[in-house]
């Protein structure tokens, strides 16, 4: 999303009962975001919305990003 679409922030909406999905996003550096903008991305009113900005994501995941290859093989 950051590289291909040029986004500055990515939001994820997670069902509260899906603790495993929430953990995956948190391991990538996402944080719970209760701002009005973030809430507008919730699929359901009780969903948990997490977000991360490009700079934070790239800093937290630099080693993984360096190994990514995007495109045809």
mmCIF file of the N, C-alpha and C atoms, coordinates in Angstrom:
data_MODEL
# 
_entry.id   MODEL 
# 
loop_
_atom_site.group_PDB 
_atom_site.id 
_atom_site.type_symbol 
_atom_site.label_atom_id 
_atom_site.label_alt_id 
_atom_site.label_comp_id 
_atom_site.label_asym_id 
_atom_site.label_entity_id 
_atom_site.label_seq_id 
_atom_site.pdbx_PDB_ins_code 
_atom_site.Cartn_x 
_atom_site.Cartn_y 
_atom_site.Cartn_z 
_atom_site.occupancy 
_atom_site.B_iso_or_equiv 
_atom_site.pdbx_formal_charge 
_atom_site.auth_seq_id 
_atom_site.auth_comp_id 
_atom_site.auth_asym_id 
_atom_site.auth_atom_id 
_atom_site.pdbx_PDB_model_num 
ATOM 1   N N  . UNK A 1 1  ? 0.793   -1.187  0.000   1.00 0.00 ? 1  UNK A N  1 
ATOM 2   C CA . UNK A 1 1  ? 0.000   0.000   0.000   1.00 0.00 ? 1  UNK A CA 1 
ATOM 3   C C  . UNK A 1 1  ? 0.851   1.274   0.000   1.00 0.00 ? 1  UNK A C  1 
ATOM 4   N N  . UNK A 1 2  ? 1.930   1.254   0.761   1.00 0.00 ? 2  UNK A N  1 
ATOM 5   C CA . UNK A 1 2  ? 2.777   2.436   0.805   1.00 0.00 ? 2  UNK A CA 1 
ATOM 6   C C  . UNK A 1 2  ? 3.538   2.599   -0.505  1.00 0.00 ? 2  UNK A C  1 
ATOM 7   N N  . UNK A 1 3  ? 4.133   1.530   -0.967  1.00 0.00 ? 3  UNK A N  1 
ATOM 8   C CA . UNK A 1 3  ? 4.992   1.597   -2.146  1.00 0.00 ? 3  UNK A CA 1 
ATOM 9   C C  . UNK A 1 3  ? 4.180   1.678   -3.442  1.00 0.00 ? 3  UNK A C  1 
ATOM 10  N N  . UNK A 1 4  ? 3.234   0.792   -3.603  1.00 0.00 ? 4  UNK A N  1 
ATOM 11  C CA . UNK A 1 4  ? 2.503   0.704   -4.866  1.00 0.00 ? 4  UNK A CA 1 
ATOM 12  C C  . UNK A 1 4  ? 1.414   1.765   -5.009  1.00 0.00 ? 4  UNK A C  1 
ATOM 13  N N  . UNK A 1 5  ? 0.692   2.057   -3.924  1.00 0.00 ? 5  UNK A N  1 
ATOM 14  C CA . UNK A 1 5  ? -0.417  3.022   -4.001  1.00 0.00 ? 5  UNK A CA 1 
ATOM 15  C C  . UNK A 1 5  ? -0.030  4.408   -3.503  1.00 0.00 ? 5  UNK A C  1 
ATOM 16  N N  . UNK A 1 6  ? 1.153   4.538   -2.895  1.00 0.00 ? 6  UNK A N  1 
ATOM 17  C CA . UNK A 1 6  ? 1.607   5.832   -2.415  1.00 0.00 ? 6  UNK A CA 1 
ATOM 18  C C  . UNK A 1 6  ? 0.862   6.343   -1.190  1.00 0.00 ? 6  UNK A C  1 
ATOM 19  N N  . UNK A 1 7  ? 0.297   5.423   -0.421  1.00 0.00 ? 7  UNK A N  1 
ATOM 20  C CA . UNK A 1 7  ? -0.446  5.831   0.774   1.00 0.00 ? 7  UNK A CA 1 
ATOM 21  C C  . UNK A 1 7  ? 0.500   6.333   1.853   1.00 0.00 ? 7  UNK A C  1 
ATOM 22  N N  . UNK A 1 8  ? 0.004   7.215   2.722   1.00 0.00 ? 8  UNK A N  1 
ATOM 23  C CA . UNK A 1 8  ? 0.791   7.736   3.834   1.00 0.00 ? 8  UNK A CA 1 
ATOM 24  C C  . UNK A 1 8  ? 0.410   7.063   5.146   1.00 0.00 ? 8  UNK A C  1 
ATOM 25  N N  . UNK A 1 9  ? -0.794  6.507   5.217   1.00 0.00 ? 9  UNK A N  1 
ATOM 26  C CA . UNK A 1 9  ? -1.267  5.803   6.416   1.00 0.00 ? 9  UNK A CA 1 
ATOM 27  C C  . UNK A 1 9  ? -2.194  4.689   5.956   1.00 0.00 ? 9  UNK A C  1 
ATOM 28  N N  . UNK A 1 10 ? -2.100  3.544   6.631   1.00 0.00 ? 10 UNK A N  1 
ATOM 29  C CA . UNK A 1 10 ? -2.962  2.410   6.320   1.00 0.00 ? 10 UNK A CA 1 
ATOM 30  C C  . UNK A 1 10 ? -3.762  2.059   7.570   1.00 0.00 ? 10 UNK A C  1 
ATOM 31  N N  . UNK A 1 11 ? -5.047  1.789   7.361   1.00 0.00 ? 11 UNK A N  1 
ATOM 32  C CA . UNK A 1 11 ? -5.967  1.434   8.440   1.00 0.00 ? 11 UNK A CA 1 
ATOM 33  C C  . UNK A 1 11 ? -6.397  -0.017  8.279   1.00 0.00 ? 11 UNK A C  1 
ATOM 34  N N  . UNK A 1 12 ? -6.601  -0.686  9.398   1.00 0.00 ? 12 UNK A N  1 
ATOM 35  C CA . UNK A 1 12 ? -7.106  -2.056  9.397   1.00 0.00 ? 12 UNK A CA 1 
ATOM 36  C C  . UNK A 1 12 ? -8.255  -2.153  10.392  1.00 0.00 ? 12 UNK A C  1 
ATOM 37  N N  . UNK A 1 13 ? -9.341  -2.762  9.950   1.00 0.00 ? 13 UNK A N  1 
ATOM 38  C CA . UNK A 1 13 ? -10.512 -2.965  10.799  1.00 0.00 ? 13 UNK A CA 1 
ATOM 39  C C  . UNK A 1 13 ? -10.533 -4.432  11.211  1.00 0.00 ? 13 UNK A C  1 
ATOM 40  N N  . UNK A 1 14 ? -10.562 -4.690  12.529  1.00 0.00 ? 14 UNK A N  1 
ATOM 41  C CA . UNK A 1 14 ? -10.484 -6.055  13.040  1.00 0.00 ? 14 UNK A CA 1 
ATOM 42  C C  . UNK A 1 14 ? -11.684 -6.345  13.945  1.00 0.00 ? 14 UNK A C  1 
ATOM 43  N N  . UNK A 1 15 ? -12.283 -7.496  13.742  1.00 0.00 ? 15 UNK A N  1 
ATOM 44  C CA . UNK A 1 15 ? -13.377 -7.943  14.608  1.00 0.00 ? 15 UNK A CA 1 
ATOM 45  C C  . UNK A 1 15 ? -12.800 -8.155  16.011  1.00 0.00 ? 15 UNK A C  1 
ATOM 46  N N  . UNK A 1 16 ? -13.432 -7.628  17.050  1.00 0.00 ? 16 UNK A N  1 
ATOM 47  C CA . UNK A 1 16 ? -12.871 -7.722  18.407  1.00 0.00 ? 16 UNK A CA 1 
ATOM 48  C C  . UNK A 1 16 ? -12.530 -9.147  18.846  1.00 0.00 ? 16 UNK A C  1 
ATOM 49  N N  . UNK A 1 17 ? -13.275 -10.125 18.397  1.00 0.00 ? 17 UNK A N  1 
ATOM 50  C CA . UNK A 1 17 ? -13.047 -11.515 18.799  1.00 0.00 ? 17 UNK A CA 1 
ATOM 51  C C  . UNK A 1 17 ? -11.839 -12.146 18.089  1.00 0.00 ? 17 UNK A C  1 
ATOM 52  N N  . UNK A 1 18 ? -11.315 -11.492 17.078  1.00 0.00 ? 18 UNK A N  1 
ATOM 53  C CA . UNK A 1 18 ? -10.209 -12.045 16.297  1.00 0.00 ? 18 UNK A CA 1 
ATOM 54  C C  . UNK A 1 18 ? -8.866  -11.547 16.843  1.00 0.00 ? 18 UNK A C  1 
ATOM 55  N N  . UNK A 1 19 ? -8.503  -12.080 18.002  1.00 0.00 ? 19 UNK A N  1 
ATOM 56  C CA . UNK A 1 19 ? -7.269  -11.659 18.679  1.00 0.00 ? 19 UNK A CA 1 
ATOM 57  C C  . UNK A 1 19 ? -6.032  -11.967 17.842  1.00 0.00 ? 19 UNK A C  1 
ATOM 58  N N  . UNK A 1 20 ? -6.038  -13.070 17.101  1.00 0.00 ? 20 UNK A N  1 
ATOM 59  C CA . UNK A 1 20 ? -4.873  -13.441 16.292  1.00 0.00 ? 20 UNK A CA 1 
ATOM 60  C C  . UNK A 1 20 ? -4.615  -12.405 15.204  1.00 0.00 ? 20 UNK A C  1 
ATOM 61  N N  . UNK A 1 21 ? -5.663  -11.942 14.551  1.00 0.00 ? 21 UNK A N  1 
ATOM 62  C CA . UNK A 1 21 ? -5.506  -10.928 13.506  1.00 0.00 ? 21 UNK A CA 1 
ATOM 63  C C  . UNK A 1 21 ? -4.965  -9.631  14.103  1.00 0.00 ? 21 UNK A C  1 
ATOM 64  N N  . UNK A 1 22 ? -5.502  -9.253  15.238  1.00 0.00 ? 22 UNK A N  1 
ATOM 65  C CA . UNK A 1 22 ? -5.022  -8.031  15.896  1.00 0.00 ? 22 UNK A CA 1 
ATOM 66  C C  . UNK A 1 22 ? -3.535  -8.152  16.235  1.00 0.00 ? 22 UNK A C  1 
ATOM 67  N N  . UNK A 1 23 ? -3.113  -9.315  16.729  1.00 0.00 ? 23 UNK A N  1 
ATOM 68  C CA . UNK A 1 23 ? -1.698  -9.523  17.078  1.00 0.00 ? 23 UNK A CA 1 
ATOM 69  C C  . UNK A 1 23 ? -0.797  -9.381  15.851  1.00 0.00 ? 23 UNK A C  1 
ATOM 70  N N  . UNK A 1 24 ? -1.242  -9.883  14.704  1.00 0.00 ? 24 UNK A N  1 
ATOM 71  C CA . UNK A 1 24 ? -0.447  -9.770  13.477  1.00 0.00 ? 24 UNK A CA 1 
ATOM 72  C C  . UNK A 1 24 ? -0.199  -8.297  13.154  1.00 0.00 ? 24 UNK A C  1 
ATOM 73  N N  . UNK A 1 25 ? -1.264  -7.489  13.185  1.00 0.00 ? 25 UNK A N  1 
ATOM 74  C CA . UNK A 1 25 ? -1.101  -6.066  12.893  1.00 0.00 ? 25 UNK A CA 1 
ATOM 75  C C  . UNK A 1 25 ? -0.210  -5.387  13.928  1.00 0.00 ? 25 UNK A C  1 
ATOM 76  N N  . UNK A 1 26 ? -0.380  -5.731  15.195  1.00 0.00 ? 26 UNK A N  1 
ATOM 77  C CA . UNK A 1 26 ? 0.443   -5.112  16.242  1.00 0.00 ? 26 UNK A CA 1 
ATOM 78  C C  . UNK A 1 26 ? 1.907   -5.487  16.082  1.00 0.00 ? 26 UNK A C  1 
ATOM 79  N N  . UNK A 1 27 ? 2.199   -6.713  15.657  1.00 0.00 ? 27 UNK A N  1 
ATOM 80  C CA . UNK A 1 27 ? 3.588   -7.123  15.431  1.00 0.00 ? 27 UNK A CA 1 
ATOM 81  C C  . UNK A 1 27 ? 4.217   -6.330  14.286  1.00 0.00 ? 27 UNK A C  1 
ATOM 82  N N  . UNK A 1 28 ? 3.394   -5.880  13.351  1.00 0.00 ? 28 UNK A N  1 
ATOM 83  C CA . UNK A 1 28 ? 3.890   -5.064  12.244  1.00 0.00 ? 28 UNK A CA 1 
ATOM 84  C C  . UNK A 1 28 ? 4.026   -3.592  12.623  1.00 0.00 ? 28 UNK A C  1 
ATOM 85  N N  . UNK A 1 29 ? 3.564   -3.228  13.828  1.00 0.00 ? 29 UNK A N  1 
ATOM 86  C CA . UNK A 1 29 ? 3.707   -1.856  14.311  1.00 0.00 ? 29 UNK A CA 1 
ATOM 87  C C  . UNK A 1 29 ? 2.435   -1.040  14.331  1.00 0.00 ? 29 UNK A C  1 
ATOM 88  N N  . UNK A 1 30 ? 1.319   -1.630  13.926  1.00 0.00 ? 30 UNK A N  1 
ATOM 89  C CA . UNK A 1 30 ? 0.043   -0.914  13.962  1.00 0.00 ? 30 UNK A CA 1 
ATOM 90  C C  . UNK A 1 30 ? -0.355  -0.644  15.414  1.00 0.00 ? 30 UNK A C  1 
ATOM 91  N N  . UNK A 1 31 ? -1.040  0.470   15.638  1.00 0.00 ? 31 UNK A N  1 
ATOM 92  C CA . UNK A 1 31 ? -1.565  0.829   16.955  1.00 0.00 ? 31 UNK A CA 1 
ATOM 93  C C  . UNK A 1 31 ? -3.063  1.075   16.850  1.00 0.00 ? 31 UNK A C  1 
ATOM 94  N N  . UNK A 1 32 ? -3.774  0.837   17.943  1.00 0.00 ? 32 UNK A N  1 
ATOM 95  C CA . UNK A 1 32 ? -5.206  1.128   17.977  1.00 0.00 ? 32 UNK A CA 1 
ATOM 96  C C  . UNK A 1 32 ? -5.394  2.617   17.731  1.00 0.00 ? 32 UNK A C  1 
ATOM 97  N N  . UNK A 1 33 ? -6.321  2.936   16.857  1.00 0.00 ? 33 UNK A N  1 
ATOM 98  C CA . UNK A 1 33 ? -6.565  4.327   16.467  1.00 0.00 ? 33 UNK A CA 1 
ATOM 99  C C  . UNK A 1 33 ? -8.061  4.610   16.618  1.00 0.00 ? 33 UNK A C  1 
ATOM 100 N N  . UNK A 1 34 ? -8.411  5.436   17.593  1.00 0.00 ? 34 UNK A N  1 
ATOM 101 C CA . UNK A 1 34 ? -9.809  5.761   17.857  1.00 0.00 ? 34 UNK A CA 1 
ATOM 102 C C  . UNK A 1 34 ? -10.213 7.122   17.296  1.00 0.00 ? 34 UNK A C  1 
ATOM 103 N N  . UNK A 1 35 ? -9.400  7.678   16.406  1.00 0.00 ? 35 UNK A N  1 
ATOM 104 C CA . UNK A 1 35 ? -9.747  8.968   15.822  1.00 0.00 ? 35 UNK A CA 1 
ATOM 105 C C  . UNK A 1 35 ? -11.000 8.823   14.962  1.00 0.00 ? 35 UNK A C  1 
ATOM 106 N N  . UNK A 1 36 ? -11.664 9.931   14.721  1.00 0.00 ? 36 UNK A N  1 
ATOM 107 C CA . UNK A 1 36 ? -12.877 9.910   13.892  1.00 0.00 ? 36 UNK A CA 1 
ATOM 108 C C  . UNK A 1 36 ? -12.569 9.388   12.492  1.00 0.00 ? 36 UNK A C  1 
ATOM 109 N N  . UNK A 1 37 ? -11.428 9.782   11.944  1.00 0.00 ? 37 UNK A N  1 
ATOM 110 C CA . UNK A 1 37 ? -11.054 9.303   10.613  1.00 0.00 ? 37 UNK A CA 1 
ATOM 111 C C  . UNK A 1 37 ? -10.872 7.789   10.626  1.00 0.00 ? 37 UNK A C  1 
ATOM 112 N N  . UNK A 1 38 ? -10.152 7.278   11.608  1.00 0.00 ? 38 UNK A N  1 
ATOM 113 C CA . UNK A 1 38 ? -9.936  5.835   11.699  1.00 0.00 ? 38 UNK A CA 1 
ATOM 114 C C  . UNK A 1 38 ? -11.258 5.097   11.856  1.00 0.00 ? 38 UNK A C  1 
ATOM 115 N N  . UNK A 1 39 ? -12.128 5.613   12.720  1.00 0.00 ? 39 UNK A N  1 
ATOM 116 C CA . UNK A 1 39 ? -13.422 4.965   12.941  1.00 0.00 ? 39 UNK A CA 1 
ATOM 117 C C  . UNK A 1 39 ? -14.238 4.892   11.660  1.00 0.00 ? 39 UNK A C  1 
ATOM 118 N N  . UNK A 1 40 ? -14.015 5.831   10.743  1.00 0.00 ? 40 UNK A N  1 
ATOM 119 C CA . UNK A 1 40 ? -14.763 5.813   9.485   1.00 0.00 ? 40 UNK A CA 1 
ATOM 120 C C  . UNK A 1 40 ? -14.384 4.611   8.619   1.00 0.00 ? 40 UNK A C  1 
ATOM 121 N N  . UNK A 1 41 ? -13.260 3.970   8.907   1.00 0.00 ? 41 UNK A N  1 
ATOM 122 C CA . UNK A 1 41 ? -12.834 2.785   8.169   1.00 0.00 ? 41 UNK A CA 1 
ATOM 123 C C  . UNK A 1 41 ? -13.303 1.482   8.811   1.00 0.00 ? 41 UNK A C  1 
ATOM 124 N N  . UNK A 1 42 ? -13.941 1.552   9.965   1.00 0.00 ? 42 UNK A N  1 
ATOM 125 C CA . UNK A 1 42 ? -14.433 0.346   10.630  1.00 0.00 ? 42 UNK A CA 1 
ATOM 126 C C  . UNK A 1 42 ? -15.535 -0.294  9.791   1.00 0.00 ? 42 UNK A C  1 
ATOM 127 N N  . UNK A 1 43 ? -15.450 -1.610  9.633   1.00 0.00 ? 43 UNK A N  1 
ATOM 128 C CA . UNK A 1 43 ? -16.498 -2.326  8.896   1.00 0.00 ? 43 UNK A CA 1 
ATOM 129 C C  . UNK A 1 43 ? -17.783 -2.400  9.703   1.00 0.00 ? 43 UNK A C  1 
ATOM 130 N N  . UNK A 1 44 ? -17.635 -2.551  11.004  1.00 0.00 ? 44 UNK A N  1 
ATOM 131 C CA . UNK A 1 44 ? -18.773 -2.628  11.927  1.00 0.00 ? 44 UNK A CA 1 
ATOM 132 C C  . UNK A 1 44 ? -18.510 -1.673  13.090  1.00 0.00 ? 44 UNK A C  1 
ATOM 133 N N  . UNK A 1 45 ? -19.555 -1.155  13.739  1.00 0.00 ? 45 UNK A N  1 
ATOM 134 C CA . UNK A 1 45 ? -19.380 -0.182  14.824  1.00 0.00 ? 45 UNK A CA 1 
ATOM 135 C C  . UNK A 1 45 ? -18.482 -0.647  15.977  1.00 0.00 ? 45 UNK A C  1 
ATOM 136 N N  . UNK A 1 46 ? -18.466 -1.951  16.266  1.00 0.00 ? 46 UNK A N  1 
ATOM 137 C CA . UNK A 1 46 ? -17.658 -2.420  17.398  1.00 0.00 ? 46 UNK A CA 1 
ATOM 138 C C  . UNK A 1 46 ? -16.271 -2.916  16.985  1.00 0.00 ? 46 UNK A C  1 
ATOM 139 N N  . UNK A 1 47 ? -15.920 -2.825  15.701  1.00 0.00 ? 47 UNK A N  1 
ATOM 140 C CA . UNK A 1 47 ? -14.600 -3.267  15.252  1.00 0.00 ? 47 UNK A CA 1 
ATOM 141 C C  . UNK A 1 47 ? -13.496 -2.410  15.873  1.00 0.00 ? 47 UNK A C  1 
ATOM 142 N N  . UNK A 1 48 ? -12.336 -3.015  16.009  1.00 0.00 ? 48 UNK A N  1 
ATOM 143 C CA . UNK A 1 48 ? -11.139 -2.313  16.469  1.00 0.00 ? 48 UNK A CA 1 
ATOM 144 C C  . UNK A 1 48 ? -10.417 -1.818  15.220  1.00 0.00 ? 48 UNK A C  1 
ATOM 145 N N  . UNK A 1 49 ? -10.074 -0.541  15.190  1.00 0.00 ? 49 UNK A N  1 
ATOM 146 C CA . UNK A 1 49 ? -9.351  0.009   14.048  1.00 0.00 ? 49 UNK A CA 1 
ATOM 147 C C  . UNK A 1 49 ? -7.917  0.294   14.482  1.00 0.00 ? 49 UNK A C  1 
ATOM 148 N N  . UNK A 1 50 ? -6.990  -0.209  13.696  1.00 0.00 ? 50 UNK A N  1 
ATOM 149 C CA . UNK A 1 50 ? -5.570  0.027   13.925  1.00 0.00 ? 50 UNK A CA 1 
ATOM 150 C C  . UNK A 1 50 ? -5.020  0.773   12.725  1.00 0.00 ? 50 UNK A C  1 
ATOM 151 N N  . UNK A 1 51 ? -3.954  1.528   12.925  1.00 0.00 ? 51 UNK A N  1 
ATOM 152 C CA . UNK A 1 51 ? -3.350  2.227   11.796  1.00 0.00 ? 51 UNK A CA 1 
ATOM 153 C C  . UNK A 1 51 ? -1.846  2.336   11.994  1.00 0.00 ? 51 UNK A C  1 
ATOM 154 N N  . UNK A 1 52 ? -1.191  2.613   10.864  1.00 0.00 ? 52 UNK A N  1 
ATOM 155 C CA . UNK A 1 52 ? 0.257   2.826   10.894  1.00 0.00 ? 52 UNK A CA 1 
ATOM 156 C C  . UNK A 1 52 ? 0.612   3.793   9.766   1.00 0.00 ? 52 UNK A C  1 
ATOM 157 N N  . UNK A 1 53 ? 1.572   4.656   10.018  1.00 0.00 ? 53 UNK A N  1 
ATOM 158 C CA . UNK A 1 53 ? 2.037   5.561   8.965   1.00 0.00 ? 53 UNK A CA 1 
ATOM 159 C C  . UNK A 1 53 ? 3.257   4.937   8.287   1.00 0.00 ? 53 UNK A C  1 
ATOM 160 N N  . UNK A 1 54 ? 3.545   5.429   7.118   1.00 0.00 ? 54 UNK A N  1 
ATOM 161 C CA . UNK A 1 54 ? 4.620   4.848   6.294   1.00 0.00 ? 54 UNK A CA 1 
ATOM 162 C C  . UNK A 1 54 ? 5.970   4.859   7.012   1.00 0.00 ? 54 UNK A C  1 
ATOM 163 N N  . UNK A 1 55 ? 6.324   5.979   7.599   1.00 0.00 ? 55 UNK A N  1 
ATOM 164 C CA . UNK A 1 55 ? 7.632   6.096   8.262   1.00 0.00 ? 55 UNK A CA 1 
ATOM 165 C C  . UNK A 1 55 ? 7.781   5.079   9.384   1.00 0.00 ? 55 UNK A C  1 
ATOM 166 N N  . UNK A 1 56 ? 6.767   4.940   10.215  1.00 0.00 ? 56 UNK A N  1 
ATOM 167 C CA . UNK A 1 56 ? 6.809   3.981   11.322  1.00 0.00 ? 56 UNK A CA 1 
ATOM 168 C C  . UNK A 1 56 ? 6.914   2.559   10.797  1.00 0.00 ? 56 UNK A C  1 
ATOM 169 N N  . UNK A 1 57 ? 6.100   2.236   9.778   1.00 0.00 ? 57 UNK A N  1 
ATOM 170 C CA . UNK A 1 57 ? 6.131   0.896   9.203   1.00 0.00 ? 57 UNK A CA 1 
ATOM 171 C C  . UNK A 1 57 ? 7.506   0.565   8.636   1.00 0.00 ? 57 UNK A C  1 
ATOM 172 N N  . UNK A 1 58 ? 8.070   1.489   7.862   1.00 0.00 ? 58 UNK A N  1 
ATOM 173 C CA . UNK A 1 58 ? 9.372   1.233   7.250   1.00 0.00 ? 58 UNK A CA 1 
ATOM 174 C C  . UNK A 1 58 ? 10.480  1.108   8.292   1.00 0.00 ? 58 UNK A C  1 
ATOM 175 N N  . UNK A 1 59 ? 10.426  1.913   9.331   1.00 0.00 ? 59 UNK A N  1 
ATOM 176 C CA . UNK A 1 59 ? 11.432  1.840   10.392  1.00 0.00 ? 59 UNK A CA 1 
ATOM 177 C C  . UNK A 1 59 ? 11.335  0.517   11.152  1.00 0.00 ? 59 UNK A C  1 
ATOM 178 N N  . UNK A 1 60 ? 10.105  0.099   11.486  1.00 0.00 ? 60 UNK A N  1 
ATOM 179 C CA . UNK A 1 60 ? 9.901   -1.119  12.273  1.00 0.00 ? 60 UNK A CA 1 
ATOM 180 C C  . UNK A 1 60 ? 10.149  -2.389  11.473  1.00 0.00 ? 60 UNK A C  1 
ATOM 181 N N  . UNK A 1 61 ? 10.036  -2.309  10.152  1.00 0.00 ? 61 UNK A N  1 
ATOM 182 C CA . UNK A 1 61 ? 10.112  -3.515  9.327   1.00 0.00 ? 61 UNK A CA 1 
ATOM 183 C C  . UNK A 1 61 ? 11.181  -3.420  8.246   1.00 0.00 ? 61 UNK A C  1 
ATOM 184 N N  . UNK A 1 62 ? 12.232  -2.658  8.497   1.00 0.00 ? 62 UNK A N  1 
ATOM 185 C CA . UNK A 1 62 ? 13.267  -2.405  7.489   1.00 0.00 ? 62 UNK A CA 1 
ATOM 186 C C  . UNK A 1 62 ? 13.896  -3.690  6.959   1.00 0.00 ? 62 UNK A C  1 
ATOM 187 N N  . UNK A 1 63 ? 14.219  -4.622  7.832   1.00 0.00 ? 63 UNK A N  1 
ATOM 188 C CA . UNK A 1 63 ? 14.867  -5.860  7.397   1.00 0.00 ? 63 UNK A CA 1 
ATOM 189 C C  . UNK A 1 63 ? 13.942  -6.672  6.487   1.00 0.00 ? 63 UNK A C  1 
ATOM 190 N N  . UNK A 1 64 ? 12.689  -6.775  6.855   1.00 0.00 ? 64 UNK A N  1 
ATOM 191 C CA . UNK A 1 64 ? 11.727  -7.525  6.063   1.00 0.00 ? 64 UNK A CA 1 
ATOM 192 C C  . UNK A 1 64 ? 11.520  -6.846  4.701   1.00 0.00 ? 64 UNK A C  1 
ATOM 193 N N  . UNK A 1 65 ? 11.403  -5.531  4.694   1.00 0.00 ? 65 UNK A N  1 
ATOM 194 C CA . UNK A 1 65 ? 11.174  -4.789  3.456   1.00 0.00 ? 65 UNK A CA 1 
ATOM 195 C C  . UNK A 1 65 ? 12.346  -4.973  2.491   1.00 0.00 ? 65 UNK A C  1 
ATOM 196 N N  . UNK A 1 66 ? 13.559  -5.008  3.023   1.00 0.00 ? 66 UNK A N  1 
ATOM 197 C CA . UNK A 1 66 ? 14.744  -5.168  2.186   1.00 0.00 ? 66 UNK A CA 1 
ATOM 198 C C  . UNK A 1 66 ? 14.728  -6.498  1.440   1.00 0.00 ? 66 UNK A C  1 
ATOM 199 N N  . UNK A 1 67 ? 14.054  -7.505  1.982   1.00 0.00 ? 67 UNK A N  1 
ATOM 200 C CA . UNK A 1 67 ? 14.001  -8.824  1.366   1.00 0.00 ? 67 UNK A CA 1 
ATOM 201 C C  . UNK A 1 67 ? 12.829  -8.998  0.403   1.00 0.00 ? 67 UNK A C  1 
ATOM 202 N N  . UNK A 1 68 ? 11.899  -8.037  0.371   1.00 0.00 ? 68 UNK A N  1 
ATOM 203 C CA . UNK A 1 68 ? 10.731  -8.169  -0.494  1.00 0.00 ? 68 UNK A CA 1 
ATOM 204 C C  . UNK A 1 68 ? 11.103  -7.987  -1.953  1.00 0.00 ? 68 UNK A C  1 
ATOM 205 N N  . UNK A 1 69 ? 10.453  -8.780  -2.782  1.00 0.00 ? 69 UNK A N  1 
ATOM 206 C CA . UNK A 1 69 ? 10.590  -8.624  -4.226  1.00 0.00 ? 69 UNK A CA 1 
ATOM 207 C C  . UNK A 1 69 ? 9.179   -8.520  -4.781  1.00 0.00 ? 69 UNK A C  1 
ATOM 208 N N  . UNK A 1 70 ? 8.858   -7.388  -5.377  1.00 0.00 ? 70 UNK A N  1 
ATOM 209 C CA . UNK A 1 70 ? 7.526   -7.173  -5.918  1.00 0.00 ? 70 UNK A CA 1 
ATOM 210 C C  . UNK A 1 70 ? 7.608   -7.195  -7.432  1.00 0.00 ? 70 UNK A C  1 
ATOM 211 N N  . UNK A 1 71 ? 6.773   -7.984  -8.044  1.00 0.00 ? 71 UNK A N  1 
ATOM 212 C CA . UNK A 1 71 ? 6.735   -8.071  -9.495  1.00 0.00 ? 71 UNK A CA 1 
ATOM 213 C C  . UNK A 1 71 ? 6.833   -9.500  -9.956  1.00 0.00 ? 71 UNK A C  1 
ATOM 214 N N  . UNK A 1 72 ? 6.901   -9.698  -11.269 1.00 0.00 ? 72 UNK A N  1 
ATOM 215 C CA . UNK A 1 72 ? 6.979   -11.043 -11.822 1.00 0.00 ? 72 UNK A CA 1 
ATOM 216 C C  . UNK A 1 72 ? 8.277   -11.727 -11.430 1.00 0.00 ? 72 UNK A C  1 
ATOM 217 N N  . UNK A 1 73 ? 8.205   -13.014 -11.314 1.00 0.00 ? 73 UNK A N  1 
ATOM 218 C CA . UNK A 1 73 ? 9.401   -13.790 -10.925 1.00 0.00 ? 73 UNK A CA 1 
ATOM 219 C C  . UNK A 1 73 ? 10.077  -14.376 -12.128 1.00 0.00 ? 73 UNK A C  1 
# 
